[in-house]
């Protein structure tokens, strides 16, 4: 019996293109100005110091820090400080109505169904917990934050390492064998399976491969039976 579902966002519940083509450019275009204006804020200042540590250069000035952040955006690096700063920038965009978060209709529909059945739902994404909550609070379907029991980001650990999923299982107090992880990234699914979780691989734009290392599905409807007692994944 599946008691808990952990889902990725980008490419899983939501369009990869929304993140790549809307959110990333939005934060990239505003990063320099945001850093300049908020460098003295304690929370931002601490994150900028984290950037310097990650870059291995404690002497980086604000221009250097900004250049490193922009380079990380362009390379889609999963750096915790970058993700936190992006979340802060995206907040203004969401609140100003510059965009709404994309969520696939099948994901919204099935997540609601799972919740109604009493299944506990969690998010594990490389985006910061703060950004995740903003994202689901401002979707095309309205505020979906009440669907989720908790959020995890890279402060828990890298998504491609099994120990990260073990930590999540302990945090949600659910045995791995009663938990399923949904993602569009095979290496993340490999790590989750190594930790003992069930896995589902979202492949929205291709025909599912029955020989794939993890069960492949095109949408959430294909696994809508999860959280029903004695149903197979």
MARMAR-979298 format. One record per residue: residue in one letter; residue number from 1; x, y, z of N, C-alpha, C, CB in turn; chain. Coordinates in steps of 0.1 Angstrom, whole numbers, plus 5000, padded with zeros to 4 digits. Last residue first. Glycine has a CB too. Example, Ala and Ser with C-alpha at 12.3 -4.5 7.8 and 13.67 -1.06 7.14 Angstrom:
2
  r    k  n.xx  n.yy  n.zz  ca.xx  ca.yy  ca.zz  c.xx  c.yy  c.zz  cb.xx  cb.yy  cb.zz  c
  S    2  5128  4978  5071   5137   4989   5071  5129  5000  5079   5141   4994   5057  A
  A    1  5132  4943  5078   5123   4955   5078  5132  4967  5078   5113   4955   5090  A
This chain:
233
  r    k  n.xx  n.yy  n.zz  ca.xx  ca.yy  ca.zz  c.xx  c.yy  c.zz  cb.xx  cb.yy  cb.zz  c
  X  233  5020  4991  4915   5025   5002   4908  5027  4999  4893   5038   5007   4915  A
  X  232  4989  4976  4925   5003   4975   4921  5007  4988  4914   5005   4963   4911  A
  X  231  4969  4979  4954   4971   4982   4940  4985  4981  4937   4964   4995   4936  A
  X  230  4964  4977  4982   4968   4965   4974  4969  4967  4959   4958   4954   4977  A
  X  229  4945  5007  4983   4951   4995   4990  4952  4983  4981   4942   4991   5002  A
  X  228  4956  5034  4965   4945   5025   4967  4951  5012  4973   4937   5022   4954  A
  X  227  4978  5048  4959   4972   5051   4972  4959  5043  4974   4968   5066   4973  A
  X  226  4974  5047  4924   4983   5048   4936  4975  5053  4948   4995   5057   4934  A
  X  225  4958  5051  4902   4954   5040   4912  4963  5040  4924   4955   5027   4905  A
  X  224  4970  5068  4885   4960   5073   4894  4956  5063  4904   4948   5078   4886  A
  X  223  4989  5065  4866   4992   5059   4879  4982  5065  4890   5007   5063   4884  A
  X  222  4980  5077  4844   4984   5063   4842  4987  5057  4856   4996   5063   4834  A
  X  221  4976  5103  4851   4964   5095   4850  4968  5080  4850   4956   5098   4838  A
  X  220  5000  5116  4849   4996   5111   4862  4984  5102  4862   4993   5123   4871  A
  X  219  5016  5104  4819   5009   5114   4827  5005  5108  4840   4997   5119   4820  A
  X  218  5031  5085  4806   5030   5098   4800  5024  5108  4809   5022   5097   4787  A
  X  217  5055  5064  4823   5042   5068   4820  5042  5082  4814   5033   5068   4833  A
  X  216  5077  5037  4831   5075   5050   4824  5060  5052  4821   5083   5050   4811  A
  X  215  5093  5022  4857   5080   5022   4850  5079  5036  4844   5068   5019   4859  A
  X  214  5128  5020  4850   5117   5023   4859  5104  5024  4851   5120   5037   4866  A
  X  213  5143  5011  4829   5147   5006   4843  5136  5010  4853   5160   5013   4846  A
  X  212  5123  4999  4801   5130   5010   4809  5133  5005  4823   5123   5023   4809  A
  X  211  5107  4984  4786   5120   4978   4790  5128  4988  4799   5128   4973   4778  A
  X  210  5086  4999  4777   5083   4988   4786  5096  4982  4792   5074   4978   4780  A
  X  209  5087  5032  4773   5095   5021   4770  5092  5010  4780   5110   5024   4769  A
  X  208  5062  5055  4761   5068   5048   4772  5075  5035  4768   5058   5044   4783  A
  X  207  5069  5078  4736   5062   5066   4739  5069  5058  4751   5060   5057   4727  A
  X  206  5072  5112  4749   5077   5100   4741  5068  5088  4745   5092   5097   4744  A
  X  205  5066  5133  4765   5066   5136   4751  5071  5124  4743   5075   5147   4748  A
  X  204  5067  5126  4792   5055   5131   4787  5055  5132  4772   5053   5145   4793  A
  X  203  5075  5105  4813   5081   5108   4800  5069  5113  4791   5087   5094   4793  A
  X  202  5082  5099  4846   5073   5107   4837  5081  5110  4824   5069   5120   4844  A
  X  201  5085  5070  4864   5093   5079   4855  5083  5086  4845   5104   5071   4847  A
  X  200  5084  5060  4897   5076   5062   4884  5083  5073  4876   5061   5066   4887  A
  X  199  5092  5038  4923   5096   5049   4914  5086  5048  4902   5110   5048   4909  A
  X  198  5095  5030  4958   5090   5027   4945  5092  5040  4936   5074   5024   4946  A
  X  197  5126  5031  4978   5113   5037   4973  5108  5030  4960   5114   5052   4972  A
  X  196  5151  5023  4985   5140   5014   4988  5126  5019  4984   5140   5012   5003  A
  X  195  5173  5036  4977   5169   5039   4991  5157  5031  4995   5166   5054   4993  A
  X  194  5173  5029  4951   5184   5024   4959  5180  5026  4974   5197   5031   4956  A
  X  193  5152  5045  4942   5150   5030   4943  5161  5024  4951   5151   5024   4929  A
  X  192  5164  5070  4943   5152   5067   4951  5150  5052  4953   5140   5074   4945  A
  X  191  5184  5067  4924   5188   5070   4938  5176  5066  4947   5192   5084   4940  A
  X  190  5169  5063  4901   5179   5053   4905  5182  5054  4920   5191   5054   4896  A
  X  189  5156  5088  4900   5148   5076   4902  5157  5064  4907   5140   5072   4890  A
  X  188  5177  5104  4893   5170   5106   4906  5162  5094  4909   5161   5118   4904  A
  X  187  5184  5093  4868   5194   5092   4879  5187  5095  4892   5205   5102   4876  A
  X  186  5161  5100  4852   5164   5086   4856  5174  5085  4867   5170   5079   4844  A
  X  185  5137  5124  4857   5151   5122   4856  5155  5108  4861   5159   5133   4865  A
  X  184  5111  5130  4862   5114   5128   4848  5129  5125  4846   5110   5140   4840  A
  X  183  5094  5113  4890   5104   5123   4884  5105  5120  4869   5118   5122   4891  A
  X  182  5081  5103  4921   5078   5105   4906  5088  5116  4901   5064   5110   4904  A
  X  181  5082  5077  4945   5088   5090   4940  5086  5091  4925   5103   5090   4943  A
  X  180  5063  5063  4971   5067   5063   4957  5072  5077  4953   5055   5060   4948  A
  X  179  5063  5042  5000   5065   5055   4994  5068  5054  4979   5075   5063   5002  A
  X  178  5065  5019  5013   5052   5024   5013  5052  5038  5006   5045   5025   5026  A
  X  177  5092  5014  5015   5084   5005   5007  5069  5009  5006   5085   4991   5013  A
  X  176  5101  5033  5033   5104   5035   5019  5095  5026  5010   5118   5032   5015  A
  X  175  5078  5042  5059   5087   5032   5053  5089  5034  5038   5083   5018   5056  A
  X  174  5076  5074  5071   5070   5065   5063  5080  5055  5057   5062   5071   5051  A
  X  173  5084  5099  5082   5080   5088   5091  5072  5077  5083   5072   5092   5103  A
  X  172  5094  5120  5070   5080   5118   5068  5074  5106  5076   5076   5117   5054  A
  X  171  5121  5117  5077   5114   5129   5080  5099  5128  5079   5119   5140   5071  A
  X  170  5128  5092  5065   5128   5094   5080  5120  5106  5084   5142   5095   5085  A
  X  169  5125  5098  5039   5116   5088   5044  5116  5089  5060   5122   5074   5040  A
  X  168  5145  5118  5036   5131   5122   5035  5122  5111  5041   5128   5123   5020  A
  X  167  5168  5102  5040   5165   5113   5050  5150  5117  5049   5174   5125   5047  A
  X  166  5166  5085  5018   5165   5079   5031  5161  5090  5042   5178   5072   5035  A
  X  165  5170  5104  4999   5157   5098   4999  5155  5091  5013   5155   5088   4988  A
  X  164  5197  5110  5003   5187   5121   5004  5173  5115  5006   5188   5129   4991  A
  X  163  5210  5086  4998   5209   5090   5012  5199  5102  5014   5222   5095   5018  A
  X  162  5212  5084  4970   5202   5076   4978  5200  5081  4992   5206   5062   4978  A
  X  161  5214  5112  4950   5221   5104   4960  5210  5097  4968   5230   5113   4969  A
  X  160  5204  5131  4933   5209   5119   4927  5216  5110  4937   5218   5123   4915  A
  X  159  5197  5153  4947   5186   5145   4943  5191  5132  4936   5178   5152   4933  A
  X  158  5216  5161  4977   5215   5160   4962  5204  5150  4958   5228   5157   4956  A
  X  157  5197  5172  5006   5208   5165   4999  5206  5165  4985   5209   5150   5005  A
  X  156  5183  5191  5019   5181   5177   5023  5193  5169  5018   5168   5171   5019  A
  X  155  5188  5213  5004   5193   5213   5018  5192  5199  5024   5186   5224   5026  A
  X  154  5174  5209  4980   5188   5204   4981  5194  5206  4995   5196   5211   4971  A
  X  153  5141  5203  4995   5150   5208   4985  5164  5203  4987   5150   5224   4984  A
  X  152  5107  5195  5002   5122   5192   5004  5129  5198  4992   5124   5177   5006  A
  X  151  5077  5199  5020   5085   5202   5009  5100  5199  5012   5083   5217   5004  A
  X  150  5044  5185  5029   5057   5190   5032  5065  5192  5019   5065   5180   5041  A
  X  149  5018  5180  5022   5022   5179   5036  5036  5184  5039   5020   5164   5040  A
  X  148  4997  5196  4998   5010   5190   5002  5012  5191  5017   5021   5198   4995  A
  X  147  4974  5210  4992   4975   5195   4988  4987  5189  4995   4976   5194   4973  A
  X  146  4977  5236  4997   4970   5228   5008  4971  5213  5004   4956   5232   5009  A
  X  145  4987  5248  4975   4996   5245   4986  4990  5235  4996   5001   5257   4992  A
  X  144  4974  5257  4952   4974   5242   4955  4982  5238  4967   4979   5235   4943  A
  X  143  4955  5283  4942   4965   5279   4952  4964  5264  4955   4962   5288   4965  A
  X  142  4949  5279  4906   4947   5286   4919  4958  5281  4929   4934   5283   4925  A
  X  141  4955  5268  4883   4944   5262   4890  4942  5268  4904   4946   5247   4892  A
  X  140  4978  5280  4876   4967   5283   4867  4954  5277  4873   4969   5277   4853  A
  X  139  4993  5289  4908   4991   5281   4896  4979  5286  4888   4991   5266   4899  A
  X  138  5005  5299  4932   5001   5308   4921  5000  5300  4908   5012   5319   4920  A
  X  137  5014  5281  4950   5004   5290   4955  4999  5299  4944   5011   5299   4966  A
  X  136  5034  5266  4938   5021   5260   4939  5010  5269  4945   5022   5248   4948  A
  X  135  5054  5287  4939   5050   5281   4927  5036  5275  4928   5060   5269   4922  A
  X  134  5058  5291  4966   5054   5302   4958  5048  5296  4945   5065   5311   4954  A
  X  133  5068  5266  4973   5055   5270   4979  5049  5282  4971   5057   5275   4994  A
  X  132  5092  5266  4959   5082   5255   4956  5068  5260  4961   5086   5242   4963  A
  X  131  5106  5287  4970   5102   5288   4956  5091  5278  4953   5114   5286   4947  A
  X  130  5110  5275  4996   5103   5288   4994  5098  5290  4980   5113   5300   4998  A
  X  129  5126  5253  4989   5113   5251   4995  5104  5264  4994   5114   5247   5010  A
  X  128  5143  5259  4957   5141   5260   4972  5127  5257  4977   5146   5274   4976  A
  X  127  5146  5233  4933   5142   5247   4937  5140  5247  4952   5129   5251   4929  A
  X  126  5148  5206  4931   5161   5214   4933  5158  5228  4936   5169   5213   4921  A
  X  125  5123  5190  4951   5128   5196   4939  5141  5204  4942   5117   5206   4934  A
  X  124  5098  5172  4963   5112   5172   4964  5118  5177  4951   5118   5158   4967  A
  X  123  5068  5173  4980   5075   5178   4969  5090  5177  4972   5071   5192   4965  A
  X  122  5042  5150  4990   5053   5158   4993  5060  5162  4980   5063   5150   5002  A
  X  121  5012  5138  5005   5019   5143   4993  5030  5152  4997   5009   5150   4984  A
  X  120  4994  5110  5017   5002   5122   5020  5011  5125  5008   5011   5120   5033  A
  X  119  4961  5099  5010   4976   5098   5008  4983  5111  5011   4978   5094   4993  A
  X  118  4934  5102  5012   4942   5102   5025  4957  5100  5023   4937   5092   5034  A
  X  117  4920  5106  4991   4920   5092   4995  4929  5091  5008   4926   5083   4985  A
  X  116  4924  5133  4985   4911   5129   4990  4911  5115  4996   4901   5130   4979  A
  X  115  4950  5131  4975   4948   5137   4987  4935  5133  4994   4949   5153   4985  A
  X  114  4944  5118  4950   4953   5111   4960  4951  5117  4974   4968   5112   4957  A
  X  113  4929  5138  4938   4923   5125   4941  4931  5118  4952   4922   5117   4928  A
  X  112  4948  5159  4936   4936   5161   4944  4930  5148  4948   4926   5170   4936  A
  X  111  4966  5146  4918   4971   5150   4931  4959  5152  4941   4979   5163   4930  A
  X  110  4949  5144  4896   4953   5132   4903  4959  5135  4917   4964   5124   4895  A
  X  109  4946  5171  4888   4935   5162   4890  4938  5150  4899   4929   5157   4877  A
  X  108  4972  5180  4884   4963   5187   4894  4952  5177  4898   4958   5200   4888  A
  X  107  4981  5163  4864   4988   5163   4877  4979  5169  4888   5001   5171   4876  A
  X  106  4964  5169  4843   4964   5155   4849  4970  5155  4862   4970   5145   4839  A
  X  105  4971  5196  4837   4958   5192   4843  4957  5178  4849   4948   5193   4831  A
  X  104  5003  5206  4849   4996   5198   4839  4982  5195  4845   5003   5185   4836  A
  X  103  5009  5240  4857   5007   5226   4862  4999  5218  4852   5001   5226   4877  A
  X  102  5027  5269  4857   5021   5259   4849  5021  5246  4857   5028   5257   4836  A
  X  101  5021  5299  4875   5029   5286   4874  5021  5276  4866   5032   5280   4888  A
  X  100  5018  5329  4858   5012   5319   4867  5020  5306  4865   4997   5317   4864  A
  X   99  5033  5362  4858   5031   5349   4852  5023  5341  4863   5044   5342   4848  A
  X   98  5030  5387  4869   5037   5386   4857  5036  5373  4850   5052   5389   4860  A
  X   97  5017  5392  4893   5009   5387   4882  5016  5386  4869   4996   5394   4880  A
  X   96  5031  5400  4915   5027   5411   4905  5018  5405  4894   5039   5418   4900  A
  X   95  5036  5376  4926   5027   5385   4933  5022  5396  4924   5034   5390   4946  A
  X   94  5054  5365  4908   5041   5358   4911  5031  5368  4916   5043   5346   4920  A
  X   93  5075  5384  4909   5068   5381   4896  5055  5374  4898   5077   5371   4888  A
  X   92  5083  5382  4935   5077   5395   4930  5069  5392  4917   5088   5406   4928  A
  X   91  5092  5356  4936   5081   5360   4944  5075  5373  4939   5086   5362   4959  A
  X   90  5115  5354  4920   5102   5349   4915  5090  5354  4923   5102   5334   4914  A
  X   89  5134  5363  4938   5131   5371   4927  5117  5367  4921   5142   5370   4916  A
  X   88  5134  5342  4957   5131   5356   4961  5127  5365  4950   5143   5362   4969  A
  X   87  5142  5321  4941   5129   5321   4947  5125  5335  4951   5129   5311   4958  A
  X   86  5168  5328  4934   5158   5328   4924  5144  5328  4930   5160   5315   4915  A
  X   85  5179  5325  4960   5179   5338   4954  5168  5339  4943   5192   5343   4949  A
  X   84  5178  5297  4962   5171   5305   4972  5169  5320  4966   5179   5306   4985  A
  X   83  5193  5288  4941   5179   5285   4941  5171  5294  4951   5177   5270   4944  A
  X   82  5219  5298  4948   5212   5303   4936  5197  5300  4937   5218   5296   4924  A
  X   81  5223  5282  4971   5222   5296   4972  5215  5303  4960   5236   5302   4975  A
  X   80  5224  5255  4959   5213   5259   4969  5212  5274  4970   5217   5253   4983  A
  X   79  5226  5248  4926   5233   5253   4937  5223  5259  4947   5243   5264   4933  A
  X   78  5225  5231  4901   5216   5230   4913  5223  5235  4925   5212   5215   4914  A
  X   77  5227  5249  4870   5234   5243   4882  5224  5242  4893   5247   5250   4885  A
  X   76  5222  5257  4844   5212   5249   4851  5219  5242  4863   5204   5239   4842  A
  X   75  5239  5274  4831   5243   5260   4831  5233  5251  4838   5257   5259   4838  A
  X   74  5226  5298  4836   5228   5294   4822  5232  5279  4821   5239   5302   4815  A
  X   73  5229  5299  4864   5215   5298   4857  5217  5293  4843   5209   5312   4857  A
  X   72  5256  5301  4866   5250   5289   4871  5236  5288  4865   5249   5290   4886  A
  X   71  5260  5327  4854   5266   5315   4848  5260  5302  4853   5281   5315   4851  A
  X   70  5247  5342  4874   5241   5341   4860  5247  5329  4853   5245   5354   4852  A
  X   69  5264  5338  4895   5250   5334   4896  5244  5332  4882   5242   5344   4905  A
  X   68  5288  5349  4886   5288   5335   4889  5273  5330  4890   5295   5333   4902  A
  X   67  5279  5376  4883   5284   5369   4872  5284  5354  4874   5298   5373   4867  A
  X   66  5275  5382  4910   5264   5382   4901  5267  5374  4888   5260   5396   4897  A
  X   65  5301  5380  4920   5290   5371   4926  5279  5370  4916   5285   5376   4939  A
  X   64  5312  5401  4906   5317   5388   4905  5307  5377  4909   5330   5386   4912  A
  X   63  5298  5423  4916   5298   5420   4902  5302  5406  4899   5307   5430   4894  A
  X   62  5305  5422  4943   5291   5419   4939  5290  5416  4924   5283   5431   4943  A
  X   61  5336  5403  4945   5328   5415   4947  5314  5412  4942   5334   5428   4941  A
  X   60  5353  5376  4961   5344   5380   4950  5336  5393  4954   5335   5369   4945  A
  X   59  5369  5365  4980   5370   5379   4977  5362  5384  4966   5385   5382   4974  A
  X   58  5365  5338  4983   5360   5347   4993  5360  5361  4990   5366   5344   5007  A
  X   57  5360  5315  4962   5367   5328   4961  5360  5337  4971   5366   5333   4947  A
  X   56  5346  5292  4956   5359   5290   4961  5367  5303  4961   5366   5280   4953  A
  X   55  5319  5291  4951   5328   5295   4940  5343  5293  4943   5325   5309   4935  A
  X   54  5309  5285  4976   5307   5275   4965  5317  5278  4953   5293   5276   4960  A
  X   53  5316  5309  4988   5322   5297   4993  5321  5286  4982   5315   5292   5006  A
  X   52  5301  5328  4974   5315   5329   4974  5322  5316  4978   5320   5340   4983  A
  X   51  5275  5318  4980   5280   5318   4966  5295  5319  4966   5274   5330   4958  A
  X   50  5275  5324  5007   5274   5310   5003  5279  5309  4989   5260   5304   5005  A
  X   49  5275  5351  5006   5286   5345   5012  5287  5330  5008   5287   5347   5027  A
  X   48  5249  5354  4996   5260   5358   4988  5273  5352  4993   5261   5374   4987  A
  X   47  5234  5345  5018   5234   5337   5006  5246  5341  4996   5221   5339   4999  A
  X   46  5239  5366  5036   5244   5352   5039  5244  5343  5027   5235   5346   5050  A
  X   45  5227  5387  5022   5241   5387   5025  5247  5373  5028   5244   5397   5036  A
  X   44  5200  5378  5024   5207   5379   5011  5222  5379  5013   5202   5391   5003  A
  X   43  5196  5381  5052   5194   5368   5045  5201  5368  5032   5179   5366   5043  A
  X   42  5203  5409  5057   5210   5398   5063  5208  5384  5056   5205   5396   5077  A
  X   41  5208  5431  5030   5198   5424   5038  5205  5412  5044   5186   5420   5030  A
  X   40  5227  5442  5013   5228   5445   5027  5218  5438  5036   5227   5459   5030  A
  X   39  5218  5434  4988   5231   5429   4993  5233  5431  5008   5243   5434   4986  A
  X   38  5197  5444  4974   5194   5437   4987  5207  5431  4993   5185   5426   4984  A
  X   37  5204  5457  4951   5195   5464   4960  5195  5457  4974   5181   5464   4954  A
  X   36  5222  5439  4938   5227   5453   4942  5218  5459  4953   5227   5462   4930  A
  X   35  5206  5417  4935   5217   5416   4943  5222  5430  4948   5229   5409   4936  A
  X   34  5187  5428  4917   5183   5423   4930  5194  5422  4940   5176   5409   4928  A
  X   33  5203  5435  4895   5196   5445   4902  5192  5441  4916   5184   5450   4894  A
  X   32  5212  5409  4887   5221   5419   4891  5215  5430  4899   5227   5425   4878  A
  X   31  5187  5394  4882   5196   5390   4893  5205  5402  4897   5205   5379   4888  A
  X   30  5169  5398  4862   5168   5407   4874  5178  5404  4884   5154   5405   4879  A
  X   29  5174  5380  4842   5173   5394   4838  5173  5403  4850   5161   5396   4830  A
  X   28  5172  5356  4857   5185   5360   4851  5185  5375  4848   5188   5352   4838  A
  X   27  5145  5354  4863   5155   5356   4874  5169  5361  4868   5157   5343   4882  A
  X   26  5135  5351  4837   5130   5362   4846  5140  5365  4857   5116   5358   4852  A
  X   25  5147  5328  4827   5150   5341   4821  5146  5353  4830   5144   5343   4808  A
  X   24  5135  5309  4845   5149   5311   4845  5153  5325  4839   5156   5300   4837  A
  X   23  5106  5311  4840   5112   5314   4853  5127  5317  4852   5110   5302   4862  A
  X   22  5105  5307  4811   5098   5318   4818  5106  5321  4831   5083   5314   4821  A
  X   21  5119  5285  4801   5116   5297   4792  5110  5309  4799   5108   5292   4781  A
  X   20  5122  5266  4821   5134   5270   4813  5131  5284  4806   5137   5260   4803  A
  X   19  5096  5264  4832   5108   5267   4841  5119  5273  4832   5112   5254   4848  A
  X   18  5081  5259  4809   5077   5270   4818  5089  5274  4827   5065   5267   4827  A
  X   17  5093  5236  4799   5095   5248   4792  5091  5260  4800   5086   5248   4779  A
  X   16  5085  5216  4816   5099   5219   4816  5101  5233  4809   5107   5209   4808  A
  X   15  5054  5219  4833   5061   5219   4820  5076  5223  4822   5055   5228   4811  A
  X   14  5048  5197  4861   5048   5210   4854  5057  5210  4842   5052   5222   4864  A
  X   13  5052  5174  4874   5039   5181   4876  5037  5192  4866   5037   5185   4891  A
  X   12  5076  5171  4855   5068   5160   4862  5054  5165  4864   5075   5156   4875  A
  X   11  5091  5191  4847   5090   5180   4838  5082  5169  4844   5104   5174   4835  A
  X   10  5096  5201  4879   5100   5204   4865  5100  5192  4857   5114   5211   4865  A
  X    9  5090  5186  4904   5081   5196   4897  5084  5196  4882   5084   5210   4904  A
  X    8  5086  5153  4920   5094   5164   4914  5085  5174  4908   5104   5158   4904  A
  X    7  5069  5140  4948   5069   5143   4934  5079  5154  4931   5056   5147   4929  A
  X    6  5060  5113  4968   5069   5124   4966  5071  5127  4952   5083   5121   4973  A
  X    5  5033  5100  4986   5038   5102   4972  5048  5114  4973   5027   5105   4962  A
  X    4  5025  5074  5009   5031   5088   5006  5036  5088  4992   5042   5091   5017  A
  X    3  5015  5049  5009   5010   5059   5019  5014  5073  5016   5014   5055   5033  A
  X    2  5006  5022  4991   5013   5034   4990  5007  5044  5000   5014   5040   4976  A
  X    1  5008  4988  5000   5000   5000   5000  5009  5012  5000   4990   5000   5012  A
